[in-house]
């Protein structure tokens, strides 16, 4: 019989689903999804906490451990109850739980009620698993240019003694196939663009200004929830196509048509879409922000400043790059962020944690 593992998350994002699949190989997973379509208000939060507490008291005695995605309010009761039952807790850190960007109002540290709960989670977990070294400690000037800021767990909570192991997300080359070598001059970016704050965090303001200065090139934004509001607010130029969200599997065709993938985010952990696009042969241009340079590697261009002229120069160079760079982009992701590497390391970490506690059935 497989040992039981409690798996707690906010939304069933692609990286959450991957970890569910991996951990289900070795554990009987009991899931708890803590968030719906919107963040709960005070009454909703209280109801969530009560529901989660009863769930934890029912499931924890026979569980070997706890695995959760993001250090936020939904993990505070799990770490407290796990302590009472002497069960280990691993928490994957993805971005907003280790970043503070006041200009974008981004990061749990900026919340008067969420940050105290996050501190408990970070200090009480047995191991933290950030997806990028930049979420452990980094210095960043791109995100709130030109002001340089210290970011990451060590910057936000310098006194934490919790073990930290960097564990990047992983990607399956069989799902994201290498596309054609010859492509039209199409520059794309992908995300879920559902608010002005998200658009700014993802760098679409700089994206649009870059496109304005390159009228001979086609630009695409895939994942715009309300294109009319984006047009009214940002007035993108005629060479920008706004595409509503598509199924994840449909992104392969978009990537195969794209010559250059442009990731100008001011805040990211390790962007899934950047890595998936590179597997599909897109030449990357990205901002020097958090895990983006790790994704780009030596297979593309990293922009130091959120200035359209700097981005345009990098995009022009990428459009003129030899087709061999498409294969290099794919090879970089296969080598550094293969899904098999995450599977191996995640299972090894969880085995190490849970095997300490023996059979609790």
Secondary structure as UniProt FT lines:
FT   STRAND          3..9
FT   HELIX           14..23
FT   TURN            24..26
FT   STRAND          27..33
FT   HELIX           42..59
FT   HELIX           60..62
FT   STRAND          63..69
FT   HELIX           73..75
FT   HELIX           76..85
FT   STRAND          88..93
FT   TURN            96..97
FT   HELIX           102..104
FT   HELIX           108..110
FT   TURN            112..113
FT   HELIX           114..124
FT   STRAND          127..130
FT   HELIX           133..135
FT   STRAND          138..140
FT   TURN            143..146
FT   STRAND          149..151
FT   HELIX           153..156
FT   TURN            158..159
FT   STRAND          163..164
FT   TURN            173..175
FT   STRAND          186..193
FT   HELIX           196..201
FT   TURN            202..203
FT   HELIX           204..212
FT   TURN            215..216
FT   STRAND          218..224
FT   HELIX           227..234
FT   TURN            238..239
FT   STRAND          240..243
FT   HELIX           248..250
FT   HELIX           251..257
FT   STRAND          260..263
FT   HELIX           272..279
FT   TURN            280..281
FT   STRAND          283..287
FT   TURN            290..291
FT   HELIX           292..296
FT   TURN            297..298
FT   STRAND          301..303
FT   HELIX           308..319
FT   HELIX           324..336
FT   HELIX           339..355
FT   TURN            356..357
//
